[in-house]
Amino acid sequence: MTENILHTEKLTMQFGGVVALYNLTIDVNKGEIVALIGPNGAGKTTAFNCITGVYEPTYGSVTFCGETIVSNHPQGKMKKMYLGEKDSEKLKVIRPTPDKITKLGIARTFQNIRLFNSLTVFENVLVAKHMRAKQNVLTATLRLNWREEKRAREESLALLEEQGLLQYKDELASSLPYGLQRRLEISRALATEPKLLLLDEPAAGMNPQETQELAEFIVKIKNKYDLTILMIEHHMDLVMKISNRIYVLDFGKLIAHGTPAEVQKNQRVIDAYLGVAEDA
């Protein structure tokens, strides 16, 4: 039986008079690589920001592993605008912070790499490992949890070795080549021990060889760490090669969903995003 890990229900995000995301309903099942694609400004990163607590959605909800983790269902005019439900129905508002969502098991990377540039490669991963540490101010100050600290350092080094970054552990993150910075950012996300990994344009700025290596890397970590992956990406070769399913956004609205083969032949997708069909 297919196990659903992420479900968004009519997720909507409005900035003033601009509706950046409208009634987005998607499902991601355990073990899948699912891509979210569309033109620039289609609402893809806005969706990620709603899922991870960066934005409080104007309307809608996010369910992770069967638990509603984000929910906003205002009453009155706004409610009628987005769902048309009965005004008497009252639904709970849930507004978690990004760190709480990370602790639940959702990690992400960003379109523009966000490393701690003044820290070393090792320290970038160790910081993420500390998110799972069981300590408080007193135990940290008195170093009472030295065994846990030792474990975190050992696991961070092991993670760097697994991802081919151990030789750079003492170098500043900012000194790494672009492709390795991207790999480090993903490794830092892995250090939080996620169930679901959100990748925001991981191949941005990469050449064809680096993109190929990234595709192999994503599949490798998915299998090794038993991950489910939701990915925003513009490199269609990468998307079509490794995705199980694809959702397509245009002007904040979902216009298509299916397998790579189905999406590639969808005329609405061709018109809005892909351009000329491959066999044209």
N, C-alpha and C positions, 0 to 999 in steps of 0.2 A: 504494500500500500504506500502511495506517495505521501511523504511527510512535508507539510507546509512549514516553512521557517519564517517567511516574511509575507505579510499581506498589508497593502495599503488600501483604504476604503475611501473613495471620493476625496482624495487629498487635494486641497485647494489652498493656494497662496496668493494673496492680493497685496500689492504695494500701492496704496493710494487708489488711483483709478485704473491701475494696470493689473490685470490678472495674469500672473506669471505661470501659474499651474492651475488646471481646472479639472476637478473630479477624477483625479488619477487613481485608478484601481488596478493594482498589479499583484501577482503572486510569484514568489520565488520558493522553489522546493529544495529540500535538503540535497546537497551534493551537486547542484546545478551550477553552471556558469551562465548567467543571464545578462544580456546587454541592453542598455538603455541608450538609444541613438536618436539623432535628429539634428537639424541645423543649429547654428549658434543662436542662443537666445530662446531655444525651444522649451526651457524649463527643467532641463536634466539635473543641473547642479542644485537648483532650487528644491527638487525632489529629495536629493541627498541631504540637503540642509534641514528639511522637514523631518526626515527619518532619523537623523542623528542629533536632533535637539538644538541645532544652531538657530533655526527659525521655529517660531510657534505658528503652526498652520492656521490660516483663516478659518478653515473648515476641514473636517475629515479625521481619520484615525490611522494609526500604525499598529499592527499586531506582530509581535515577535515571539516565535515558539509558543503560540497559543495564548499569549498574554498581551492585552492592550497596553502599549507603553507610551503612546502619544494619542491625545484625543482633544478635539475642540469642536463643539457643536453649539454655537450661539443660537439663541432663540430669536423669534420675531422676523424682521425683514431679511436679515442676512441668511437665516435658516431657509426661508422660503426661496431665496435666490438660488441657493446651491442644491437643496434637496427636495424642497416642497413637502417636507414631512409635516405631520400634525404639530401645531404649536405646543400642545400639551406634553409632548414627549420630552423628557429631560434626560440628557446624557452627561456622563461625568467628564470633567475637564482634567486632562493629565498633561502636565508640562514639565518633563524631566530635563535636567541639564545634560550637556554632552558627556560629562564624565560618568554620570549615572548610566547613560546608555552604553558607554564603553564597558562598564563593569557588568552589564547584562550579557555582553558577548557580541557587540557590534563594533568593529573597528573600521577606520576609513583612511584613505589617502586623499590628497588634494590635487587639483589641476595644476596649480603652482606649488612646487615642492615646498613643504614647510618643515624643514629640519631645524634643530637647535644648532645653528652654524658655529656658535662659539664653543660648543662641546665636541668631544671626540666621537668617533664612530661608536665606540664601546659605550660611552656615556649616553648617547642617544637611545640605545636599546635598553640600557639599565634603567633609565628614567621610566620607560614604559613598563618594565618588569615590576617596578615598585608599586604600580597601580594595584597589583594583586597581593601586595604585602599585607600581613596581618599585624599592624602595629599602630600605636598612637604616639602622641607627642612625647610622653614620658619614656616609653620603651625606646623610641628613636634617639632621644637626648642621652639616655644612659647606656645606649648600645646594648640593651638587654636581648635584642633579637639578632644577635650576631650570626647565629646559625642560618636564619632566614636570609640575612644579607649575603652570606657566603653562597647559599643556594642560588640567589638571584644573580650574583656575579657569574657563577659557573654556568647557569642556564643561558645567560646573555652571551657568553663566549661560545657556548655550543651552538647557539642560533647563528652567530656570525660565521662560524666555521661551516655550518650547513649551507649558508647562502653565499659562500665564497668571498666573505668580507673580512675574515679574521686577520689577514695580512695588513689591513688598513685600520685596525682597532684603535691605534694611538694617534691617528691622523684626525685633524679637524674635519668635521662633516663637510664644510664649505670647500675643502681642498679636493674633494673627490670629483672625477669626471661626471658629467650629467647622468649617464646611464647608471653608474654606481650609486649616485645620490638617490635616484628613483628606487633602486633595489634596497637601499638602506631605509628609505621611508616605508617601503612595504614590510621590511624586516622588523622595523619598530612597531608597526601595526600588529604583526604576528606575535610580538612579545607580550601583548595584552591578552593573548590566548582567546582569540575570537572564535565564534561559531560562524558568523557572517562577516565577510570582508567586502567593503565598498571601495572600488577603485575608480577614481575620477580622472579620466584621460591618462592612464599610465604610460601610453606610448607617445604622448605629446613631446615634440622636439627630437624624437629618435629617428635615426636613419633606418633603412630597410633591414640591415643586419641586426641592429639593436632591437628592432621590433620583433624580428624572428626569435631572437634570444629571449625577449620578454614573454612571448607567447608560450614558449617552452617552460619558462620559469613559473608562469601563472598556473599552468596545468600541473607542474611538479608540486608546488606548494598546496594546491587544492587537494591533491591525492595524499600528500605526506601528512598534512595537518587536519584532514577530514573537514575541509572548509566548504562553505557555500559562498559563491561570489556573485555580486551584482556590480556591473561595470559600465561606466560611461566611456565611450571611445569613438573617435572619428576615423581611425584606421580600419577601413572596411575589410581588408585582408585579414587582420587580426580578429575582428568581430566574427566574420564568417567562418574562420578556421576553428575557433575554440568555444563558441557559444552554443549552448543547447537550445535556447530560445531568445527571441529579441522583441523588445517593445520599442515602438517608434513614436516620438513626440513631435508635434509641430505647433507652434504658437501656444504652448502650454497644454495642448490636448492630445490624448492618445489617438493616433490614426491607424495603427496596425499592430498586430501581435502574431507571432508564429515562429516556426523554425527558420533558420537562415535561408533555406531554399524558398520557403513560402514568402518571406519578407522581400527577398531579392526580386521576386516576380510581381509583387504588389504594385499596381499602377499608381496608387496614391503615394506610396513611398518613393517610387521613381520620380514622380512629379515634384514632390516636396523636398527630396534630399539626395537620392542616389543619382539622379540624372538619367543618362541613357542606359537602358537595360544592357546587360552583359552580352547578350546574343544579338543585339541590334546591329 
